[in-house]
Amino acid sequence: MVEHKPEPGWVAVEEFLTRVVVRPGGPLMRAVTSAADAGMPPIEVAPNAGKLLKLLVQLSGARRVLEIGTLAGFSTIWMAQGLPDDGELVTCEYLPKHARVARGNVDAAGVGSKVDIRVGAALDTLPGLQDDGRGPFDFVFIDADKENNPRYLDWAIRLGRPGTVIVMDNVVWEGALLDPSMDDVNAPGIISALEMMGDDPRLDGTVMQTVGSKGWDGFALAVVR
């Protein structure tokens, strides 16, 4: 596992931007606090990244969002806030404990009626969405175990439509995409997903590097052709 070591200046700038521009409200900060109180790892997206997800949902005109990897619901709340009142967000969470915390958080944030939490391994629950005809989804956010990133990306395409926006988090991973030996568990899946994003004729994508409280990382952004 790569150890993320943010520089003090990166964190200070992020905190400034969060305070001056992003301004997450109480329900969002409650999600962060509740995760810590429940002993969950502090791996939710940074506030500025969460706000970006909300804006991307709005800019894409999404009405149906799919999230793979819920944790305590921090990113879930951001995206649900970007949906119209009759919008829908389906989020897949592996651990029942995390799903319970997330349910409390999305309900407290006033977006619970938009959110459907599917509990279990995503590769088991995603086929059910297809079988139930829950798609197509207009926006997909992938932020779960990196080993399965290529399979999650394939499902995002299959459950999407032409024009569906896909965001995949943690794709730079402290530079491990250049040196898989830095993290032989996660790096291969990250690299394979990026190669797929570049090679698959169904996708058109790019990658942005980021620095901040989560260290040196980045996210991939793609559109289904």
Protein Blocks (a to p, Z undefined) as FASTA:
>chain_A
ZZddddfklmmmmmmmmmmmnopafklmmmmmmmmmnopacfbccfklmmmmmmmmmmno
pabdcdehjknommmmmmmmmpcfkbccddddfblklmmmmmmmmmmnopmmmpccdedj
fklmmmmmmmnopaccfbdcddddfklmmmmmmmmmmmmcehiacddehklnnolmmmmm
lommlmmmmmmmmmmmmmmmkbccdddddddjkopadddddddZZ
